[in-house]
Amino acid sequence: MDPMREFIGRRNIELFVSHLETEADLNSRSAVRRLLVEEEDKFGRLCERLDILDQYMERTADHIRKQEERLDLMEHDGGEIDLARRILANLEDIHRLFLDHRLPSRKSSIAD
């Protein structure tokens, strides 16, 4: 993969993940998820690029931990938590997407 395509692919993944973190509309989420999966596929085909997916998975897991902490504080303080729960659910959905894509790639690279 040439450097420009790699740069564009990374930026696309970042953009799609950012959009999925807060998007509530199911049709929009479905379309962006499809685009994210397609972009992940491009990176996932190259074993040397799997580290990029690992980085996104780690970052998303970190966002989930932070959002859980925020949610706990908000619940304790009696704040409005619907939006915070939706954001947490979106982050968990993104993380599952990465896991679902990463695990088959990891198995095939181990077998090679």
C-alpha positions as CSV (number, residue, x, y, z in Angstrom):
1,M,0.0,0.0,0.0
2,D,1.4,3.4,-1.0
3,P,1.9,6.0,1.7
4,M,-0.9,8.3,0.5
5,R,-3.5,5.4,0.5
6,E,-2.3,4.4,3.9
7,F,-2.7,8.0,5.2
8,I,-6.2,8.3,3.7
9,G,-7.2,4.9,5.1
10,R,-6.1,5.9,8.6
11,R,-7.9,9.2,8.4
12,N,-11.0,7.4,7.1
13,I,-11.0,4.9,10.0
14,E,-10.5,7.8,12.5
15,L,-13.4,9.7,10.9
16,F,-15.7,6.7,10.8
17,V,-15.0,5.8,14.4
18,S,-15.5,9.4,15.5
19,H,-18.8,9.6,13.7
20,L,-20.0,6.3,15.2
21,E,-19.2,7.4,18.7
22,T,-22.1,9.9,18.8
23,E,-24.4,9.0,15.9
24,A,-27.9,8.0,17.0
25,D,-29.6,7.5,13.7
26,L,-29.6,3.7,12.9
27,N,-29.5,4.2,9.1
28,S,-26.5,6.5,9.4
29,R,-24.8,4.2,11.8
30,S,-25.4,1.3,9.4
31,A,-23.9,3.2,6.5
32,V,-20.8,4.3,8.4
33,R,-20.3,0.9,9.9
34,R,-20.3,-0.6,6.4
35,L,-17.7,2.0,5.3
36,L,-15.6,1.3,8.4
37,V,-15.7,-2.4,7.8
38,E,-14.6,-1.9,4.1
39,E,-11.7,0.3,5.3
40,E,-10.7,-2.2,8.0
41,D,-10.7,-4.9,5.3
42,K,-8.2,-2.9,3.2
43,F,-5.8,-2.7,6.2
44,G,-6.6,-6.2,7.5
45,R,-5.5,-7.8,4.3
46,L,-1.9,-6.8,5.0
47,C,-0.4,-8.5,8.1
48,E,2.0,-5.7,8.7
49,R,-1.0,-3.3,9.0
50,L,-2.7,-5.3,11.7
51,D,-0.9,-3.3,14.3
52,I,-2.9,-0.3,13.2
53,L,-6.1,-2.1,14.0
54,D,-4.7,-3.1,17.3
55,Q,-4.0,0.5,18.1
56,Y,-7.6,1.5,17.3
57,M,-8.8,-1.4,19.4
58,E,-6.7,-0.2,22.4
59,R,-7.8,3.4,21.9
60,T,-11.4,2.4,21.8
61,A,-11.1,0.2,24.9
62,D,-9.5,3.2,26.7
63,H,-12.4,5.4,25.6
64,I,-14.8,2.7,26.9
65,R,-13.1,2.7,30.3
66,K,-13.2,6.5,30.5
67,Q,-16.8,6.6,29.5
68,E,-17.7,4.0,32.1
69,E,-16.0,6.2,34.7
70,R,-17.9,9.2,33.6
71,L,-21.2,7.3,33.7
72,D,-20.5,6.1,37.2
73,L,-19.8,9.7,38.4
74,M,-22.9,11.0,36.6
75,E,-25.1,8.2,38.2
76,H,-23.6,9.0,41.6
77,D,-24.3,12.7,41.2
78,G,-27.8,12.1,39.9
79,G,-27.1,13.6,36.5
80,E,-28.8,12.9,33.2
81,I,-27.2,9.8,31.8
82,D,-29.1,8.8,28.7
83,L,-26.6,10.4,26.3
84,A,-23.7,9.0,28.3
85,R,-25.2,5.5,28.0
86,R,-25.7,5.9,24.3
87,I,-22.1,7.0,23.8
88,L,-20.9,4.0,25.8
89,A,-23.1,1.7,23.8
90,N,-21.7,3.2,20.6
91,L,-18.1,2.8,21.8
92,E,-18.8,-0.8,22.7
93,D,-20.3,-1.4,19.2
94,I,-17.2,0.1,17.6
95,H,-14.9,-2.1,19.7
96,R,-16.9,-5.2,18.7
97,L,-16.5,-4.2,15.1
98,F,-12.7,-4.0,15.5
99,L,-12.7,-7.3,17.4
100,D,-14.8,-9.1,14.8
101,H,-12.5,-7.9,12.1
102,R,-9.2,-8.4,14.0
103,L,-9.8,-11.9,15.2
104,P,-10.2,-13.6,11.7
105,S,-7.1,-11.6,10.6
106,R,-5.1,-12.7,13.6
107,K,-6.1,-16.4,13.0
108,S,-5.1,-16.3,9.4
109,S,-1.7,-14.6,10.2
110,I,-1.0,-17.2,12.8
111,A,-1.8,-20.0,10.3
112,D,0.6,-18.5,7.7
